[in-house]
Amino acid sequence: MKNSNNKNTFEDLDKAFNTKEVTKALESNLKKVQDERQLPAIDMSEEDKDILHAKQQEEDLQYARSILKQAEAYNAEAIEGILHIARNSDQPRAYEVAGGLIKNLQDTAKDMLEVQEKHKRIVDDGSKGKNIKTQNNMFVGSTKDLLQALKGEQAKTIEGEVAEDNGET
């Protein structure tokens, strides 16, 4: 019986404040906004995908660095506080905690360097595949063939053809 009284009370309030119509209007507006936010799928070119991927990598790097810097700032503040407590109380545990915080700060600094190195490796790997440069070439043949090729006497050896030597000189 209490439920029916409560239900009637809420229905009376809905009628008094005209909330049913407002709720319906809000729900329809919310549905419209959600429909507008859904963007249609589009095909992206490989170049655009690469640009987007590079931008996301840069954003991720910046986010990771900001988190690590924030952690570093919190650690530095905590170290100052615990060292103050340790000096005033001469408690060995306080010094132990301070040592742990200092180690944590060092680990955070190492993490920042690792993030930078990984980002550099990722960026370098992306550019390596596009520009292949050969720096060291190896000549396969005898010393005599190499000297002749350098003198310009036997260009066929360099092109890959093997010249037969009959033993006549």
C-alpha positions in Angstrom: 0.0 0.0 0.0 2.9 2.3 0.6 4.2 1.9 -2.9 0.9 3.0 -4.4 0.9 6.1 -2.2 4.5 6.9 -3.2 3.7 6.3 -6.8 0.7 8.6 -6.7 2.8 11.2 -4.9 5.4 11.1 -7.7 2.7 11.2 -10.4 1.2 14.2 -8.6 4.6 15.9 -8.6 5.2 15.0 -12.3 1.9 16.6 -13.1 2.5 19.6 -10.9 5.9 20.4 -12.3 5.3 19.1 -15.8 8.4 17.0 -15.7 7.2 14.2 -18.0 7.3 16.5 -21.0 10.6 18.0 -20.0 12.1 14.5 -19.6 10.8 13.4 -23.0 12.3 16.6 -24.6 15.6 16.0 -22.9 15.7 12.4 -24.1 15.0 13.4 -27.7 17.7 16.1 -27.6 20.2 13.6 -26.2 19.4 11.1 -28.9 19.9 13.9 -31.6 23.2 14.9 -30.1 24.4 11.3 -30.0 23.4 10.8 -33.6 25.2 13.9 -34.7 28.4 12.9 -32.9 28.7 9.6 -34.8 30.8 10.4 -37.8 30.5 8.3 -40.9 33.4 6.0 -41.7 35.7 7.3 -44.4 38.6 5.7 -46.2 42.0 7.2 -45.5 45.0 7.2 -47.8 48.2 5.5 -46.6 49.8 8.9 -46.3 47.0 10.2 -44.1 47.2 7.1 -41.9 50.9 7.6 -41.5 50.5 11.2 -40.5 47.7 10.3 -38.1 49.8 7.5 -36.6 52.8 9.9 -36.2 50.6 12.5 -34.5 49.2 9.9 -32.1 52.7 8.7 -31.3 53.8 12.2 -30.5 50.7 12.8 -28.3 51.4 9.5 -26.5 55.0 10.6 -25.9 53.9 13.9 -24.6 51.3 12.3 -22.3 53.8 9.8 -21.0 56.4 12.5 -20.3 53.8 14.7 -18.5 52.8 11.8 -16.3 56.4 11.0 -15.5 57.2 14.6 -14.8 54.1 14.9 -12.5 55.2 11.8 -10.7 58.7 13.3 -10.4 57.3 16.5 -8.8 55.2 14.5 -6.3 58.2 12.4 -5.4 60.4 15.5 -4.9 57.8 17.0 -2.6 57.4 13.8 -0.7 61.1 13.5 -0.3 61.4 17.0 1.2 58.6 16.2 3.6 60.0 12.8 4.7 63.5 14.2 5.1 62.1 17.0 7.3 60.3 14.3 9.4 63.4 12.1 9.5 65.6 15.0 10.7 63.2 16.0 13.4 62.4 12.5 14.7 65.7 10.6 14.1 63.6 7.6 13.3 65.4 5.0 11.2 62.2 4.1 9.4 61.7 7.7 8.2 65.2 7.5 6.7 64.4 4.2 5.1 61.2 5.7 3.5 63.2 8.7 2.3 65.7 6.3 0.7 62.9 4.4 -1.0 61.4 7.7 -2.4 64.8 8.8 -3.7 65.2 5.4 -5.5 61.7 5.9 -6.9 62.7 9.3 -8.2 65.7 7.8 -9.9 63.6 5.1 -11.5 61.2 7.8 -12.8 64.2 9.6 -14.4 65.3 6.3 -16.0 61.7 5.8 -17.2 61.7 9.2 -18.8 65.0 8.3 -20.7 63.5 5.0 -21.8 60.4 6.6 -23.1 62.6 9.0 -25.1 64.8 6.2 -26.5 61.8 4.1 -27.5 60.2 7.1 -29.2 63.4 7.7 -31.1 63.7 4.1 -32.1 60.1 4.1 -33.4 60.6 7.3 -35.4 63.9 5.9 -36.8 62.4 2.6 -37.7 59.7 4.4 -39.7 62.1 6.4 -41.7 64.6 3.5 -42.2 62.3 1.6 -44.4 61.9 4.5 -46.8 65.5 5.5 -47.3 67.9 2.6 -47.8 71.4 3.6 -48.2 74.3 1.3 -49.1 77.6 2.4 -47.7 79.8 -0.6 -47.7 80.3 -2.6 -50.9 82.3 -5.7 -51.2 84.3 -6.8 -54.3 84.3 -10.5 -55.0 87.3 -11.4 -57.1 91.1 -11.6 -57.1 93.4 -8.8 -56.3 94.5 -8.7 -59.9 90.8 -8.3 -61.0 90.3 -5.5 -58.6 93.4 -3.6 -59.7 92.4 -4.0 -63.4 88.9 -2.8 -62.6 90.2 0.2 -60.8 92.5 1.0 -63.7 89.5 0.8 -66.0 91.0 -2.1 -68.0 88.3 -4.7 -67.2 84.9 -3.2 -66.6 83.2 -6.5 -67.3 84.4 -7.9 -64.0 82.6 -5.2 -62.0 79.3 -5.7 -63.9 79.2 -9.3 -62.8 80.7 -11.1 -65.9 83.6 -13.4 -65.1 86.5 -13.0 -67.4 88.4 -16.3 -68.1 92.1 -16.2 -67.6 93.8 -18.7 -69.9 97.1 -18.3 -68.1 98.6 -16.2 -70.9 100.1 -12.9 -70.0 
